[in-house]
Amino acid sequence: LVHVGYDDNLTLAERIAPLGQVYLEGDIDVNVIKAPVKTSAKARSGEEIYTTVCASCHASGILSAPKFGNKADWAPRVKRGIADLVKVAITGVGAMPPKGTCMNCSDDELTAAIEHMIK
């Protein structure tokens, strides 16, 4: 079973929490609002991304997806270089949607997943 669309590490309360808040003029003092602090989430491994997202198509080669570890399937793609493979993964191609439906995957995570599949 593959879960797509949310992070399994989030609690239910975090998954259903509102994305933002609406304030009417005068409700708050805008001078005390601080910019959100960005926290860096731990990058997931290529194997993790492959297992949770990519394997649903790349394990069996559904809809002409190059199969995991199949050198013949990957050879013409690898010739174009890893940068091109990542670009195609980000934008999508053929039946593969952008980012293979992993909208919360970083470019580095997608790179790691591709490198994992072409071993």
C-alpha positions, 0 to 999 in steps of 0.5 A, a space after each residue: 500500500 502506497 500513501 501519496 499526498 501526505 507525510 506519514 510522520 505527521 500527526 492527524 492533528 497536523 495533517 488536518 490543521 488549517 493552512 493559514 488564518 484570516 485576520 480583519 483590519 485592526 484584529 492584530 498589530 502587524 508590527 509584532 508579526 514575525 516571519 516564519 522560521 524555516 526548519 530544514 526537514 531531514 531529506 529522505 533517502 532515494 530508497 525511501 522515495 522509491 519505495 513510497 512513491 516510485 515503486 508503484 510504476 517503476 517496479 513493474 514498468 507499468 505504462 512504459 516506466 523504466 523498471 527499477 534496476 533494469 539497465 536496458 530500460 534506463 540506458 537511453 535515459 542515463 545517456 542524457 545525464 542525471 540533470 535531464 532525468 531530474 528535469 523530466 521527473 520534475 515536469 513529468 513525461 508521458 503517463 508520469 505526472 510531475 514529480 511522480 505525484 511526490 509534490 513534497 519531494 525536493 529536487 535532491 530527493 528526486 535525484 536520489 530516487 533516480 540514482 537508486 533506480 538506475 543502480 
